Amino acid sequence: MKKSRRIFDTHKENSFEQYFLVEKKPDILIRPNERVLVCTIEQITMPNNMVGLVGLRSTYSRLGLQMPLGFVDPGFIGQLTLELSGGPFPVMLHEGDKVFHVMFVELNQTNTRTYRGKYQNQRGVKLPSFSR
């Protein structure tokens, strides 16, 4: 994500180039206080009776990296796009590093309203999308 003084209005069309630098490469350098979107190599297929909670492994937290807790809906299929925030010094991550973990939680009953949202079947990093 880029620093910008321009307002991102969630009710209008925005030029993502103003706010995001999109790079596809196997290694990523996360600079201090920088926020980046990354995606998992793996594709997840969540059953209708489970949810997933995604967190940062403690080894990477100990480097100062941070991420908000992620949630994977019942019925979701695709790679996960996750946000990482940099700590006090630059950290280089490499493709294949085990950075995240997922806790699978079984629900008391099968969910009949499974995920059918705009990020279903996503591949790679997906930038924010707002319904209009």
Backbone as CSV, one residue per row, in Angstrom:
resi,resn,N_x,N_y,N_z,CA_x,CA_y,CA_z,C_x,C_y,C_z
1,MET,0.843,-1.172,0.000,0.000,0.000,0.000,0.889,1.236,0.000
2,LYS,0.466,2.218,-0.788,1.230,3.462,-0.872,0.651,4.494,0.083
3,LYS,1.512,5.395,0.518,1.030,6.549,1.269,0.452,7.528,0.261
4,SER,-0.705,8.082,0.582,-1.349,9.024,-0.322,-2.172,10.003,0.494
5,ARG,-2.215,11.225,0.031,-3.078,12.224,0.661,-4.456,12.211,0.009
6,ARG,-4.552,11.522,-1.107,-5.814,11.456,-1.830,-6.786,10.548,-1.083
7,ILE,-8.033,10.974,-0.959,-9.055,10.218,-0.245,-9.519,9.044,-1.092
8,PHE,-9.567,7.864,-0.479,-10.151,6.685,-1.122,-11.611,6.647,-0.692
9,ASP,-12.503,6.967,-1.610,-13.936,7.017,-1.316,-14.545,5.671,-1.681
10,THR,-15.054,4.959,-0.680,-15.591,3.615,-0.902,-16.901,3.616,-1.692
11,HIS,-17.458,4.796,-1.976,-18.684,4.883,-2.763,-18.437,5.402,-4.174
12,LYS,-17.181,5.549,-4.541,-16.847,6.035,-5.884,-15.798,5.132,-6.510
13,GLU,-15.634,5.268,-7.811,-14.573,4.542,-8.512,-13.240,5.159,-8.121
14,ASN,-12.260,4.325,-7.860,-10.937,4.795,-7.469,-9.889,4.173,-8.378
15,SER,-8.825,4.882,-8.604,-7.691,4.358,-9.354,-6.765,3.658,-8.359
16,PHE,-6.763,2.330,-8.383,-5.969,1.584,-7.409,-4.478,1.884,-7.515
17,GLU,-4.021,2.333,-8.660,-2.600,2.665,-8.822,-2.181,3.795,-7.894
18,GLN,-3.143,4.628,-7.482,-2.856,5.728,-6.560,-2.532,5.217,-5.149
19,TYR,-3.027,4.021,-4.831,-2.978,3.536,-3.459,-2.184,2.242,-3.269
20,PHE,-1.987,1.510,-4.350,-1.332,0.208,-4.255,-0.227,0.066,-5.298
21,LEU,0.859,-0.551,-4.880,1.925,-0.959,-5.797,1.806,-2.474,-5.898
22,VAL,1.480,-2.969,-7.079,1.274,-4.403,-7.265,2.546,-5.013,-7.831
23,GLU,3.081,-5.987,-7.095,4.286,-6.694,-7.521,4.047,-8.185,-7.366
24,LYS,4.515,-8.947,-8.331,4.451,-10.401,-8.240,5.876,-10.912,-8.252
25,LYS,6.325,-11.358,-7.087,7.681,-11.874,-6.993,7.746,-12.858,-5.825
26,PRO,8.720,-13.751,-5.846,8.774,-14.800,-4.823,9.221,-14.317,-3.448
27,ASP,9.910,-13.211,-3.355,10.384,-12.689,-2.083,9.828,-11.284,-1.890
28,ILE,9.610,-10.912,-0.633,9.070,-9.587,-0.363,9.774,-8.986,0.844
29,LEU,10.183,-7.740,0.689,10.803,-6.991,1.775,9.724,-6.123,2.413
30,ILE,9.494,-6.329,3.706,8.508,-5.523,4.431,9.286,-4.516,5.260
31,ARG,9.108,-3.254,4.930,9.837,-2.173,5.597,9.117,-1.751,6.877
32,PRO,9.807,-1.037,7.756,9.174,-0.580,8.993,7.877,0.185,8.736
33,ASN,6.842,-0.191,9.479,5.523,0.444,9.430,4.834,0.350,8.071
34,GLU,5.363,-0.437,7.154,4.742,-0.628,5.845,3.640,-1.677,5.958
35,ARG,2.570,-1.499,5.194,1.499,-2.496,5.134,1.497,-3.112,3.746
36,VAL,1.430,-4.438,3.721,1.425,-5.147,2.440,0.318,-6.196,2.447
37,LEU,-0.202,-6.476,1.262,-1.137,-7.575,1.076,-0.374,-8.723,0.437
38,VAL,-0.518,-9.900,0.993,0.124,-11.103,0.466,-0.937,-12.191,0.349
39,CYS,-0.627,-13.217,-0.422,-1.580,-14.324,-0.524,-0.884,-15.639,-0.206
40,THR,-1.683,-16.593,0.207,-1.163,-17.918,0.499,-0.865,-18.649,-0.802
41,ILE,0.084,-19.579,-0.738,0.342,-20.451,-1.888,-0.809,-21.438,-2.025
42,GLU,-1.254,-21.925,-0.858,-2.300,-22.941,-0.831,-3.665,-22.335,-1.122
43,GLN,-4.513,-23.167,-1.698,-5.915,-22.810,-1.871,-6.699,-23.557,-0.805
44,ILE,-7.611,-22.856,-0.157,-8.435,-23.466,0.895,-9.826,-23.727,0.344
45,THR,-10.388,-24.863,0.715,-11.785,-25.171,0.453,-12.421,-25.468,1.804
46,MET,-13.196,-24.521,2.303,-13.803,-24.686,3.626,-15.110,-25.456,3.512
47,PRO,-15.254,-26.507,4.333,-16.541,-27.205,4.354,-17.615,-26.308,4.964
48,ASN,-18.873,-26.698,4.785,-19.990,-25.875,5.260,-20.158,-25.903,6.774
49,ASN,-19.452,-26.800,7.456,-19.604,-26.884,8.911,-18.354,-26.415,9.656
50,MET,-17.510,-25.635,8.985,-16.283,-25.143,9.627,-16.007,-23.692,9.249
51,VAL,-15.315,-22.991,10.157,-14.765,-21.665,9.870,-13.269,-21.737,10.144
52,GLY,-12.527,-20.817,9.579,-11.092,-20.756,9.822,-10.702,-19.426,10.433
53,LEU,-9.786,-19.462,11.384,-9.205,-18.263,11.970,-7.730,-18.249,11.582
54,VAL,-7.291,-17.179,10.942,-5.934,-17.097,10.428,-5.135,-16.120,11.271
55,GLY,-3.955,-16.557,11.705,-3.091,-15.708,12.504,-1.648,-15.778,12.038
56,LEU,-0.852,-14.884,12.556,0.577,-14.824,12.272,1.297,-15.765,13.232
57,ARG,2.187,-16.572,12.706,2.960,-17.461,13.582,3.830,-16.624,14.514
58,SER,4.052,-17.102,15.733,4.720,-16.304,16.757,6.156,-15.934,16.380
59,THR,6.833,-16.757,15.607,8.204,-16.429,15.186,8.233,-15.105,14.431
60,TYR,7.219,-14.864,13.591,7.171,-13.629,12.811,6.663,-12.465,13.658
61,SER,5.796,-12.740,14.624,5.381,-11.699,15.573,6.577,-11.218,16.377
62,ARG,7.475,-12.137,16.704,8.663,-11.782,17.488,9.631,-10.905,16.699
63,LEU,9.455,-10.874,15.372,10.238,-9.963,14.531,9.584,-8.586,14.439
64,GLY,8.424,-8.441,15.064,7.719,-7.161,15.037,6.638,-7.074,13.983
65,LEU,6.495,-8.118,13.142,5.421,-8.095,12.151,4.082,-8.246,12.853
66,GLN,3.047,-7.687,12.238,1.701,-7.773,12.792,0.711,-8.032,11.677
67,MET,-0.408,-8.640,12.063,-1.517,-8.813,11.117,-2.822,-8.864,11.892
68,PRO,-3.906,-8.353,11.300,-5.203,-8.516,11.954,-5.642,-9.974,11.840
69,LEU,-6.446,-10.427,12.783,-6.963,-11.782,12.731,-7.781,-11.964,11.461
70,GLY,-7.540,-13.044,10.744,-8.289,-13.340,9.531,-9.389,-14.342,9.800
71,PHE,-10.429,-14.279,9.021,-11.587,-15.161,9.168,-11.881,-15.782,7.811
72,VAL,-12.072,-17.088,7.785,-12.413,-17.791,6.544,-13.823,-18.350,6.708
73,ASP,-14.744,-17.899,5.872,-16.142,-18.281,5.965,-16.383,-19.729,5.544
74,PRO,-17.447,-20.352,6.085,-17.850,-21.666,5.602,-18.133,-21.590,4.099
75,GLY,-17.652,-22.538,3.345,-17.899,-22.572,1.899,-16.922,-21.775,1.064
76,PHE,-16.006,-21.043,1.686,-15.031,-20.250,0.921,-14.081,-21.190,0.178
77,ILE,-13.759,-20.807,-1.051,-12.770,-21.530,-1.861,-11.810,-20.497,-2.432
78,GLY,-10.516,-20.729,-2.300,-9.536,-19.844,-2.920,-8.297,-19.650,-2.069
79,GLN,-7.379,-18.869,-2.614,-6.200,-18.469,-1.850,-6.616,-17.334,-0.920
80,LEU,-5.950,-17.233,0.216,-6.278,-16.185,1.170,-5.406,-14.962,0.921
81,THR,-6.013,-13.788,0.912,-5.278,-12.530,0.862,-5.226,-11.999,2.287
82,LEU,-4.011,-11.703,2.764,-3.807,-11.298,4.148,-2.964,-10.030,4.204
83,GLU,-3.173,-9.226,5.240,-2.410,-7.992,5.432,-1.324,-8.222,6.472
84,LEU,-0.130,-7.753,6.160,0.987,-7.759,7.111,1.440,-6.320,7.311
85,SER,1.787,-5.987,8.552,2.350,-4.668,8.866,3.761,-4.857,9.379
86,GLY,4.663,-4.000,8.898,6.059,-4.074,9.288,6.301,-3.600,10.699
87,GLY,7.393,-4.073,11.263,7.797,-3.713,12.614,8.874,-2.647,12.609
88,PRO,9.804,-2.710,13.565,10.814,-1.660,13.716,11.986,-1.747,12.746
89,PHE,12.147,-2.886,12.047,13.247,-3.031,11.088,12.746,-3.830,9.888
90,PRO,13.417,-3.711,8.730,12.981,-4.429,7.531,13.094,-5.948,7.725
91,VAL,12.120,-6.670,7.165,12.106,-8.134,7.220,11.888,-8.668,5.806
92,MET,12.761,-9.592,5.391,12.629,-10.228,4.079,11.908,-11.558,4.263
93,LEU,10.805,-11.734,3.543,10.083,-13.003,3.527,10.299,-13.671,2.181
94,HIS,10.367,-14.994,2.197,10.623,-15.761,0.979,9.456,-16.694,0.693
95,GLU,9.213,-16.915,-0.584,8.155,-17.830,-0.987,8.358,-19.173,-0.295
96,GLY,7.292,-19.696,0.277,7.366,-20.974,0.973,7.559,-20.849,2.473
97,ASP,7.904,-19.633,2.974,8.020,-19.435,4.423,6.664,-19.723,5.063
98,LYS,6.705,-20.366,6.205,5.472,-20.683,6.937,5.171,-19.523,7.883
99,VAL,4.476,-18.518,7.364,4.243,-17.264,8.067,2.927,-17.276,8.847
100,PHE,1.917,-17.944,8.317,0.576,-17.939,8.900,0.182,-19.331,9.364
101,HIS,-0.780,-19.358,10.260,-1.407,-20.631,10.598,-2.923,-20.425,10.609
102,VAL,-3.633,-21.515,10.355,-5.089,-21.478,10.334,-5.607,-22.425,11.408
103,MET,-6.516,-21.928,12.224,-7.198,-22.779,13.191,-8.577,-23.075,12.607
104,PHE,-8.867,-24.350,12.463,-10.164,-24.766,11.928,-11.106,-25.040,13.092
105,VAL,-12.283,-24.429,13.046,-13.259,-24.549,14.120,-14.517,-25.195,13.548
106,GLU,-14.896,-26.319,14.144,-16.107,-27.012,13.698,-17.328,-26.348,14.320
107,LEU,-18.341,-26.099,13.497,-19.576,-25.472,13.961,-20.523,-26.530,14.527
108,ASN,-21.446,-26.116,15.362,-22.427,-27.038,15.939,-23.367,-27.621,14.902
109,GLN,-23.570,-26.876,13.825,-24.450,-27.345,12.759,-23.896,-26.888,11.424
110,THR,-24.324,-27.553,10.369,-23.877,-27.188,9.024,-24.507,-25.863,8.627
111,ASN,-23.699,-24.988,8.099,-24.151,-23.672,7.666,-24.830,-23.812,6.313
112,THR,-26.074,-23.364,6.197,-26.791,-23.448,4.927,-26.577,-22.206,4.071
113,ARG,-26.039,-21.143,4.665,-25.746,-19.918,3.916,-24.240,-19.776,3.806
114,THR,-23.649,-20.516,2.895,-22.197,-20.517,2.766,-21.725,-19.310,1.964
115,TYR,-20.417,-19.096,2.005,-19.807,-17.941,1.340,-20.014,-18.004,-0.167
116,ARG,-20.554,-16.932,-0.725,-20.727,-16.782,-2.174,-20.316,-15.368,-2.582
117,GLY,-19.377,-14.795,-1.847,-19.004,-13.404,-2.029,-18.080,-13.147,-3.202
118,LYS,-17.680,-11.911,-3.309,-16.883,-11.419,-4.441,-15.465,-11.968,-4.479
119,TYR,-14.998,-12.564,-3.381,-13.637,-13.090,-3.362,-13.604,-14.610,-3.550
120,GLN,-14.764,-15.217,-3.819,-14.803,-16.666,-4.019,-13.926,-17.054,-5.206
121,ASN,-13.184,-18.137,-5.071,-12.288,-18.674,-6.109,-11.156,-17.724,-6.468
122,GLN,-10.751,-16.863,-5.553,-9.679,-15.912,-5.857,-8.343,-16.618,-6.002
123,ARG,-7.534,-16.074,-6.862,-6.158,-16.513,-7.075,-5.288,-15.300,-6.955
124,GLY,-4.244,-15.382,-6.142,-3.351,-14.251,-5.962,-3.949,-13.197,-5.054
125,VAL,-3.203,-12.113,-4.882,-3.656,-11.008,-4.026,-4.832,-10.319,-4.695
126,LYS,-5.901,-10.117,-3.938,-7.066,-9.397,-4.447,-7.185,-8.080,-3.713
127,LEU,-7.227,-7.001,-4.457,-7.393,-5.672,-3.872,-8.837,-5.511,-3.404
128,PRO,-9.112,-4.544,-2.538,-10.461,-4.378,-2.032,-11.461,-4.134,-3.141
129,SER,-12.659,-4.662,-2.955,-13.725,-4.488,-3.913,-14.980,-4.081,-3.157
130,PHE,-15.647,-3.030,-3.613,-16.836,-2.535,-2.936,-18.026,-2.686,-3.856
131,SER,-19.126,-3.175,-3.300,-20.371,-3.323,-4.073,-20.955,-1.944,-4.332
132,ARG,-21.472,-1.779,-5.506,-22.082,-0.496,-5.870,-23.499,-0.716,-6.271
